[in-house]
Amino acid sequence: MSSSSETGSDPRALRRSIPGTALFDGELAERGFALNAMCYSFNDAGNRSAFVAGEDDYCRKYGLTPEQRAAVAARDVPAMLAAGGNVYYLAKLAGIFGLNVQDLGALQTGRSVAEFKAMLVAARAGVDPALGGLHLGPRARQAETA
């Protein structure tokens, strides 16, 4: 049994962090605006085709920084995330590269896709439906066993 009164914190703070991930906050969102806007444009098939036809020109059209353009050219998803990319927008770009969201999660955490899927299945055991599906963090689990 767990509640915010037992843990002394807001239940939203109980989410477990995933190693290798950065908190997508306002600063990161601002830094990644151009990259995310470009990725959003890939909702249109014509834009996906234009990107494939001239990748660097397409990146420049959206005003990507040199760091972002280099990450895109290298297909370096962790570098795109570090440069402000949001995984949900990057999924549009990843689709062009033949990757899916689980592939992105594996890249982000330094695991194989099979290892990443196994991690997700194992994490399911830490979900507390009473907290709206939030994961219990290590401190909350320690409080439960004390």
C-alpha positions in Angstrom: 0.0 0.0 0.0 1.3 3.4 -0.9 0.1 6.9 -0.8 1.5 10.4 -0.9 1.0 10.7 2.8 3.1 7.6 3.5 5.9 8.7 1.2 5.7 12.4 2.2 5.8 13.5 -1.4 3.6 14.2 -4.4 2.6 10.9 -6.1 3.7 12.3 -9.4 7.3 12.4 -8.1 7.2 8.6 -7.6 7.9 7.9 -11.3 11.0 5.9 -11.6 13.6 7.4 -13.9 15.1 5.4 -16.7 18.9 5.5 -16.8 20.2 7.5 -19.7 17.2 9.7 -20.1 17.0 13.4 -19.6 14.0 15.2 -18.1 12.3 16.9 -21.0 11.8 20.3 -19.4 11.2 23.8 -20.7 14.9 24.5 -21.4 15.3 21.3 -23.4 12.0 21.9 -25.2 13.2 25.4 -26.2 16.6 24.1 -27.3 14.9 21.4 -29.4 12.1 23.4 -30.9 13.5 23.5 -34.5 14.3 19.7 -34.4 10.9 18.9 -33.0 9.1 21.1 -35.5 11.0 19.4 -38.4 10.0 16.0 -37.0 6.4 17.1 -36.7 6.5 18.1 -40.4 7.0 14.4 -41.2 3.3 13.8 -40.6 3.0 14.8 -44.3 4.3 12.2 -46.8 5.6 14.9 -49.1 7.8 16.3 -46.3 9.2 12.8 -45.7 10.0 12.6 -49.3 11.6 16.0 -49.4 13.8 15.1 -46.4 15.0 11.9 -48.0 15.7 13.8 -51.3 17.8 16.4 -49.5 18.4 15.8 -45.9 20.8 18.5 -45.0 18.9 21.2 -46.9 15.7 20.1 -45.2 17.4 20.4 -41.8 18.7 23.8 -42.7 15.2 24.9 -43.8 14.0 24.2 -40.2 17.0 26.0 -38.7 18.6 23.0 -37.0 21.8 23.8 -35.1 25.0 22.2 -36.4 24.8 19.8 -33.4 21.3 18.8 -34.3 22.2 18.4 -38.0 25.2 16.2 -37.1 23.1 14.0 -34.9 20.5 13.6 -37.6 23.2 12.8 -40.2 24.8 10.3 -37.9 21.4 8.7 -37.0 22.5 9.3 -33.4 19.2 9.2 -31.4 20.8 9.8 -28.0 22.5 12.9 -29.4 19.2 14.1 -30.9 17.6 13.7 -27.4 20.4 15.6 -25.8 20.0 18.4 -28.4 16.4 18.8 -27.3 14.6 16.2 -29.4 11.4 14.8 -27.9 11.1 11.1 -28.4 7.5 11.4 -29.6 8.5 13.8 -32.3 11.7 11.9 -33.1 9.6 8.8 -33.7 8.5 10.5 -36.9 12.1 10.8 -38.0 13.0 7.4 -36.8 10.2 5.9 -38.9 12.0 7.3 -42.0 15.1 5.4 -40.8 13.1 2.2 -40.3 13.1 2.4 -36.5 10.2 2.3 -34.1 9.7 3.7 -30.6 11.1 0.5 -28.9 14.2 0.9 -31.0 14.5 4.5 -29.8 14.1 3.3 -26.1 16.8 0.7 -26.6 19.2 3.3 -28.1 18.3 5.8 -25.4 19.1 3.3 -22.6 22.1 1.6 -24.2 20.3 -1.8 -24.4 19.4 -4.1 -27.2 15.7 -4.0 -28.3 15.1 -7.4 -26.5 16.7 -6.1 -23.3 14.7 -2.9 -23.5 11.4 -4.9 -23.9 12.4 -7.2 -21.0 13.0 -4.1 -18.9 9.6 -2.7 -19.7 7.9 -6.0 -18.8 9.9 -6.1 -15.5 9.0 -2.5 -14.7 5.3 -3.4 -15.1 5.5 -5.0 -11.6 6.3 -1.6 -10.1 3.2 0.1 -11.4 0.7 1.1 -8.8 -2.8 1.4 -10.2 -3.9 3.5 -7.2 -1.5 6.2 -8.4 -2.8 6.3 -11.9 -0.2 3.9 -13.3 2.8 5.7 -11.9 5.9 3.7 -11.1 6.9 3.4 -7.5 10.4 4.8 -7.0 13.1 3.2 -4.8 12.2 5.5 -1.8 8.5 4.6 -2.0 9.4 0.9 -2.1 11.7 1.2 0.9 8.9 3.0 2.8 6.5 0.2 2.0 8.8 -2.5 3.4 9.7 -0.5 6.5 
